[in-house]
Amino acid sequence: MSFARGEREDPLGLGAELLARLDRLSVNVRRPVLGQAAGGRRSPRPGTSTEFADFRTYVPGDDFRRIDWNAYGRLDRLLLKLYLGEEDLALNVIVDVSASMAWGEPDKSTYARRLAGALAYVALGSYDRVSVAGLGDALTTPLPALRGRGAAIRLWRALAGLPGGGATDYAAIAASRRPLARGVTVLISDFLSDSDLAPALARLRRGGQEVALVQVLAPREVRPDLSGDIALEDLETGATVDLTVTPAVLHRYAEALRRHQAWLSALTSAHGASFHVAVTDQPLDALLLSTLRRGGVLR
C-alpha cells in the first residue's frame, strides 16, 4: 500500500515498513471457520476448494461431476465428493476509549488505536470481514464491517476519530444487541476499571467468539517513578487520594499489579479467552510479531 500523499493516508502512523512486515501474517483461529462469503479460510461447509472433506450419497440435482466413480465401482453406490470451502473470518476489534486511556508517555489511547489498526490491516489482507468499536460508557460502532485491503484507510480514519472520555463500562458489551458473526474478538483496554468484565466475556463466548484481551499500560503504570507526598486523581471518576510514596509502597503497588494481572489471566482462561500485556514503550512490531504470534492471536 502506498502513502504517496502523506500522513492523510496513514492517520495512525503505522508506516509502510511495519505494514510490509504485517503482510506475512494472518489472524489465527483455533476452530474451523464457517463464514458468510468466499474468503481465505478453511471451512467445514462443503465448497469448491481442492482439499477433500467427506462423502455423501448422491441425490438428483447434485453436480454429477463430483460423483466418485471409483467408489461406485467398489460399492455400487453413487457417492458425492465434498471439499472444504474457502470462507471469510469475522474480526471484531473493541478499543477502550475511556478517559484513563488518554494518559501516559506514550499515551495508551494512541497505542491501542494503532494496535487495532494493525490487527485490522492483517485481517483485511486475508479478505476477512473487520469491524471496530470504541468502548467507554457505551459501545460506539462507526462503520459497518469492511473487507479487502482497500478498506484499510477508511477503517484507520474511523479508529483515529473515535471520541474518547468518560468511564469504561464493560456492561455495554454484555448488553449489546449487535449480532456478532462467529470469529475472533480482540478487546484492547487498560483493564483498570471496577466495571465487571465477566458478563462481557460470557456474552462474547455465547456469540461464538474466540476472544483475546490485550492490556495496554503506560510505562509509569508498570514502573512508577514517584516519591514523597503526592495526590493521585482517578481520570474517570475524579476521585483523589493523598499518598506518601516510599519504597515499601512501590513494592506493594507492584504486588497488587501482579495479582491483578494474574486475576485477569485466570478470568479470561475460564472463559476460553487469552490474555496479553503490552506496555506503550514496546515497539508495536515487537508486540505483533512476537508477543501476539506466540500467544496465538496471529500466525
VENGI-V40195 format. One line per field, one symbol per residue. ss: DSSP state (@ for helix, = for strand, . for the rest). burial: 1 if it has 24 or more other ideal C-beta (glycine too) atoms within 12 Angstrom, else 0. A space follows every 10 residues. Layout:
ss=???
burial=???
This chain:
ss=.....@@@@. .....@@@@@ @@....=... .......=== ========== =======... ...@@@=.@@ @@@@@...== =======..= ======..@@ @......@@@ @@@@@@@@@@ @@@@@...== =====...== .....=..@@ @@@@@@@@@@ .......... @@@@@..... ..=======. .......@@@ @@@@@@..== =======.@@ @@.....=== ===......= =====.@@@@ @@@@@@@@@@ @@@@@@@@@@ ...======. ...@@@@@@@ @@@@...=.
burial=1000000001 1111000110 1100111110 0011101011 1110111000 0000000000 0000010100 0000000011 1110111111 1111111111 1111011111 1111111111 1111111111 1111111111 1110111110 1111111111 0101011111 1111010001 1111111111 1110101001 1011001111 1111111100 1101000000 0000110000 0000000000 0000001001 1001001100 1011111111 0101101110 110010110
